[in-house]
């Protein structure tokens, strides 16, 4: 009796062990010989773009996804019955996909997995190239865009009387992107705006607006500078990931060039493509 109890306990333990490690994966859909398990559904949801994952994790989302998979399985079963696994076009596409997957895996095993960039390497690059990691002068500005010089002058006159820049922007500006936000353009550095606009904006002090209209190809602008930031050196911690990725990509490119050079020396290559470019 004691042996039976021990055996029962062992079986129960094995069951829960198997369950916890996904060995008893629940089948939630079966279409012909095709099945969909709970873990496969979870994997499909996890593989979706981030913005869709929350919806397809909901009950309604899962129902729609399962219905879509059901339709896919139905068509697959029909194609299988029609012997499409021996179809020439299908086999050709499978061969192409096979080549792509083999190339990707080969590069991953022989280049990507072998290239390592240490924090020391990244810090060294940062210290030797600090000028590359500077943030230029920036301003936070608003503007009012109108069609004529007279309209711009009228708005400046209203500002001179103390009227609200944001209210005037909402009422008169032709720029749909900033109009609703009181003409707000956010932060920008030199090189991001057309030259006449940039010159006038960066000449203003914080809290000033243009006393003369600024003409560009878009019309006439009245500009108000809300805030300014001086150029600053970006801290290493803020750019370390960017540097590591850059160094890794650089090293991977060098490794790929070397690999291709070795491959070209050991594999026979016959390139007849020049015939395509010969004049007839």
N, C-alpha and C positions, 0 to 999 in steps of 0.2 A: 504493500500500500504506500509506504514511504517513497519507494522508487517511482511509483506512478505519479505521485505528487511532485517529486523533483523534476520528472520528465515534463509534466504539464507546465510547471513554472518556467522551465527552459524554453519550451515552445512559445509560451506567451512572451518571454523576453525577446526571442528571435523575431516574433511578429512585430513587436514595437520597434525593434532595431531596424527591421526592413522598412517599416513605415516611415520612420524618421529619416532614413536615407533615400527615400523616394523609390524603393524597390517595388512597392505596391501602388504604382501610379494609376490613378483612376481614369478609366476611359469615359470620355464625355460625348463622343460622337463616333459612330461607325457607319461608313458608307461603302458597301461591298467589302473589299479587302483593306480599305483605307481606314485608319483610326486616328482619332485626335485625343490625346490625353490632357489632363489638367496641367502638367508641367510643360507640355508643348504649347498649350494656349498661353501660359504665363510667359514663355520664351518669345512667342510672337508679339505679345503686348510690349515686352521689354525692348524688343527690337524696333518698335515704332519710334518716330521722332518724339522728342520730349513733350511737345505741345499736345500730342494726341493720347499719350499714355494714361493720363488721368481719366479721360472720357471712356476709353476702351477698357478701363479697369472697373468701371461701373456696371451695374446689371444690364442697363439698356445697351451700353457699348459692347459688352460681351455677347449679348444676343445678336447684335448686328454682325459682329466679327465671326461668330460661329456660323451664322447663316451664310456669310460670304464663303467661308471655308467649306461648308457643306456643298455649295454650288460648284466650287472648284473641284472637290472630290468626285462629284457626280460626273463632271466632264472628263476628269482624269480616268474614271472607271470605264466610260464609254470609249475613250481613246485607247485604253488598254485592250478592251475587247476587240477593237478594230485593228489590233496589232501595230499600233503606231510606235511601239518600241523598236520596230525594225524599219520604220520609215526612213528613207535616205536623207531627207531634209532634217528630220529630227536628229539622226545620228551625226550629221555634219555639224549641227549646232552644239550637240553634246561634246563633240571633239574640240570645237572652238572654245567652249567654256572650260573644258578640261585643260587646255593649253594655258588659258588665262589663270586658272586656279594654281596650276603647277608653277607658272612663272612667279605669281604672287607669293606662294609658299617658299619657293627657292630663295627669292630675295629676302623674305622674312628670316629664314634660317641662316643665310650666309652673309647678310648685310645688316638688316635692322636689329636683329638680336645681338649682334657682335659689337655694335657701335654704342659706346657708353661715354657720356659727358658728365664729368664730376662737377660738383659745386666749386671746387678749386679752379677748374678750367674756366668756368663761367665768370668767376670773380676776377681772374687774371685778364680775361677779355674786356670786362667792364673797366678795370683800372687802366688798361692800355688804350681804351677808346671812349673815354668819358664824354668827349664832345658829341658823340653820337646819341647820347642819352640826356639831352637837355630839352626842356620844354620852353618854347619861345614865349615872348610877351603875349598876353591874351587880354581881350576885353570882352565884357558882357554888355551888349548894346540892344537898343530898340530902334525901330525906324518906322516912318510913315511914308508910304510910296503913293505918289499922285501923278496924274497925267500931264499937268501943265505947271509952268513956272509960277503963274499967278496963284494957283492953289497952294503951292509950297510956301510962297510968301505969306499968304493969308494964315496958314497954320503957324508959321513962325511968329506972326503978330499975335495970335491967340496965346502961344506959349509965353511970349513976352508979358502978357497980361496976367499970367499965373494959371492958365488952364492946364488941366491934367494931360500929360503926354499920352498916357495909356488910353484915356477916354477918347482923345482925338484920333488915335490910331484905330480904335475900334469903329469909329464913325466914318473916317475918311480914307483909310489906307486901302490900296488896291491889291496888296499882297495877301492872298487867302491863307497862306501858311502861317503868317504871324499876326494877322489882323485880330483874330479872336483872342489872342493872348496879349493884346495891348502893344503889338509891334515887336514882341520879344524874339530876338534872334539867338539867344543863348551865348555861350562863350565861343570865341573864334580867335585864331592867330593870323598873322600876315600870310597872304597867299591863298586865303580861303574865300575872299570876296573880290569883286571886280576892283580894279585899281583906283578909280576916283573915289569910290565908296570907302575903300580901305584907308586911303591917304587922309580923308576927312575924319574918319572915325578915330584913327590912332593919334590924330593931332589934338583931340579933345581930352580934357581932364575928366576925372570921375565927377559925375553930377552935371556935366555940361551938355548942351545940345548945339547943333550947328546953327549959327546966326544967318547963314546963307544956304540956299538950297543946293543940293549936290546932284548933278545930272549924270545919269548912266544910260546905257541902252534900254533900260527897263522903264525909265521915266525920271521923275524928280523925287529925291529923298530928303527927309528931315531926320537927322540921326541924334540919338541921345545915348550917352555912355553911362551905364548904370554902375559898372565896377571895372577894376583893372587888376591884372596880376603880372608881376615882373617875371622875367625869364628865371628858371630855376633848374638846378641839377637834379635829375631824377635819382632817387635812392636805389641802391643795388637790389634791395628786397622787392622793389616795384617792377623791376625789369629782368630779374634772374630767370624766370621761366621762359621769357621771350629769347634771352641769350642762349639758354640751354637748347631750345628748339632750333635756333639758327645754327649753332655749332653742330648739332646732331645732323641736320639736313645737309650741311656743308660736308661733313665727314662721310655721310651716306653717298653723296654725289661722287666724291673722290673714290670711294670703294667701288661704286658701280662702274665708274670709268675704267678702273683697273681690272675689274671682272670682265668687262666687255672686251678690253684689249687682250686679255688672256684667252677669252673665248674665240675671238677672231683669229688668233694664232693657232688654235687647235681644231677649229671646225671649218670645214670647207664652205666658202661663201661664193656664190655666183650671182652677181647683180647685173641684170640685163635692162634695168630701168631706163638707162640713157636712150634706148631706142624710142621711148615714148616722147622724147623731147627733140628728136631729130626733125629738121624741116623736110616736109614732103615736096 
